[in-house]
Amino acid sequence: MRLSGRPVVRRNRSQRVMEGFLGRVREFSLPARLGILIGVGVVLYAGALIVAAISGEPLAMTAASLAAVICIVPMVVALLLTYLMRSPQLVLGSVVLGMMVRMGVPLAALLALKASGSPMIGAGTAYYFLAFYLPLLAVETVLSMPSRPPAAGIEE
């Protein structure tokens, strides 16, 4: 069925829910986005500390803390960079720079720990890195979505 010359696009319920959720995320301010990212990081950190305490490994809490700092800080920096470089001319640069910070810092830190023969690797640091990195990557990717473009003829 056509209304005013445009085809009607039918969406299922899950598509409408996701569009509504992502639409709301696009309206969040930078402090709200940072708060969500840091909040998720703190929740993950609390869970990692519980797992570390149960494991009985002497360096497990230190390994969890190290992984938390090395994963949360680059994600926050990448979110800041993508927000600050949100103009259409800088989109490619913000994507590349954000990826370098988001992936490069944790990977370089993990490789440095492995190469130095640190006892932190034996305490499970690599597993804690994965426990922090993957969920934070998903959250930061959603939060990095640009704000809605201004309506035609209206400047921000």
C-alpha positions as CSV (number, residue, x, y, z in Angstrom):
1,M,0.0,0.0,0.0
2,R,1.3,3.5,-0.8
3,L,0.7,6.6,1.0
4,S,1.6,9.9,-0.7
5,G,3.7,8.1,-3.3
6,R,6.1,6.4,-0.9
7,P,6.2,2.7,-0.3
8,V,5.2,1.5,3.1
9,V,8.0,-0.3,4.9
10,R,6.7,-3.0,7.4
11,R,9.0,-3.7,10.3
12,N,8.7,-6.5,12.8
13,R,8.5,-5.9,16.5
14,S,12.2,-6.5,17.2
15,Q,13.2,-4.0,14.4
16,R,10.9,-1.4,15.9
17,V,12.3,-2.0,19.4
18,M,15.9,-1.7,18.2
19,E,15.2,1.5,16.2
20,G,13.6,3.0,19.3
21,F,16.5,2.0,21.5
22,L,19.2,3.2,19.1
23,G,17.2,6.4,18.5
24,R,17.3,7.1,22.2
25,V,21.0,6.3,22.5
26,R,21.7,8.8,19.7
27,E,20.1,11.6,21.9
28,F,22.4,10.9,24.9
29,S,24.9,13.7,25.8
30,L,28.6,13.0,26.1
31,P,28.5,12.8,29.9
32,A,25.6,10.4,29.8
33,R,27.5,8.2,27.3
34,L,30.7,8.3,29.4
35,G,28.7,7.5,32.5
36,I,27.1,4.4,30.9
37,L,30.5,3.2,29.6
38,I,32.2,3.7,33.0
39,G,29.2,2.2,34.8
40,V,29.4,-1.0,32.7
41,G,33.1,-1.1,33.4
42,V,32.6,-0.8,37.1
43,V,30.0,-3.6,37.1
44,L,32.4,-5.8,35.1
45,Y,35.2,-4.9,37.5
46,A,33.0,-5.9,40.5
47,G,32.3,-9.3,38.8
48,A,35.9,-9.8,38.0
49,L,37.0,-9.1,41.6
50,I,34.5,-11.7,42.9
51,V,35.8,-14.3,40.4
52,A,39.4,-13.3,41.4
53,A,38.6,-13.7,45.1
54,I,37.0,-17.1,44.5
55,S,39.9,-18.4,42.4
56,G,42.4,-18.3,45.2
57,E,45.3,-17.1,42.9
58,P,47.4,-14.6,44.9
59,L,47.8,-12.2,41.9
60,A,44.3,-12.6,40.5
61,M,42.9,-9.4,42.0
62,T,45.8,-7.4,40.7
63,A,45.4,-9.0,37.3
64,A,41.7,-8.1,37.3
65,S,42.5,-4.5,38.3
66,L,45.2,-4.2,35.7
67,A,43.0,-5.6,33.0
68,A,40.1,-3.2,34.1
69,V,42.3,-0.1,33.8
70,I,43.9,-1.1,30.6
71,C,40.6,-1.9,28.9
72,I,38.3,0.9,30.4
73,V,40.6,3.9,29.9
74,P,41.2,3.3,26.1
75,M,37.5,2.8,25.6
76,V,36.7,6.1,27.3
77,V,39.4,7.8,25.2
78,A,38.1,6.3,22.0
79,L,34.5,7.4,22.9
80,L,35.8,10.9,23.5
81,L,37.8,11.0,20.2
82,T,34.8,9.8,18.2
83,Y,32.6,12.4,19.9
84,L,35.0,15.2,19.3
85,M,35.7,14.3,15.7
86,R,32.1,13.9,14.7
87,S,32.1,16.3,11.7
88,P,31.5,14.6,8.3
89,Q,35.0,15.5,7.2
90,L,36.6,13.7,10.1
91,V,34.5,10.5,10.1
92,L,37.2,8.2,8.6
93,G,39.9,9.7,10.9
94,S,37.7,9.2,14.0
95,V,37.1,5.6,13.1
96,V,40.7,4.8,12.5
97,L,42.0,6.7,15.5
98,G,39.3,5.2,17.7
99,M,40.1,1.7,16.5
100,M,43.8,2.3,17.2
101,V,43.2,3.5,20.7
102,R,40.4,0.9,21.4
103,M,42.4,-2.1,20.2
104,G,46.0,-1.0,20.2
105,V,46.5,-0.1,23.8
106,P,45.0,-3.4,25.3
107,L,46.8,-5.5,22.7
108,A,50.1,-3.8,23.2
109,A,49.8,-4.1,27.0
110,L,49.0,-7.7,26.8
111,L,51.9,-8.4,24.4
112,A,54.2,-6.4,26.7
113,L,53.2,-8.5,29.7
114,K,53.7,-11.7,27.7
115,A,57.0,-10.7,26.3
116,S,58.3,-9.6,29.7
117,G,57.5,-13.0,31.3
118,S,55.3,-11.2,33.9
119,P,53.7,-13.5,36.6
120,M,50.5,-11.5,35.8
121,I,50.0,-13.7,32.7
122,G,49.9,-16.8,34.9
123,A,47.3,-15.1,37.1
124,G,44.8,-14.9,34.3
125,T,45.3,-11.4,33.0
126,A,44.5,-12.5,29.4
127,Y,41.2,-13.9,30.5
128,Y,40.3,-10.8,32.4
129,F,41.2,-8.7,29.4
130,L,38.7,-10.7,27.3
131,A,36.1,-10.4,30.1
132,F,36.4,-6.6,30.0
133,Y,37.2,-5.9,26.4
134,L,34.4,-7.7,24.6
135,P,31.4,-6.3,26.5
136,L,33.0,-2.8,26.7
137,L,33.6,-3.0,22.9
138,A,30.0,-3.7,22.3
139,V,28.8,-0.9,24.6
140,E,31.3,1.6,23.3
141,T,30.3,0.8,19.7
142,V,26.7,1.5,20.4
143,L,27.5,4.7,22.3
144,S,29.8,5.9,19.5
145,M,26.9,6.3,17.2
146,P,26.6,9.9,16.1
147,S,23.9,12.2,17.2
148,R,21.0,12.7,14.9
149,P,21.8,15.0,12.0
150,P,20.0,18.3,12.2
151,A,16.8,18.7,10.2
152,A,17.1,20.4,6.8
153,G,17.7,24.1,7.1
154,I,18.4,24.0,10.9
155,E,21.9,24.3,12.2
156,E,23.1,23.0,15.5
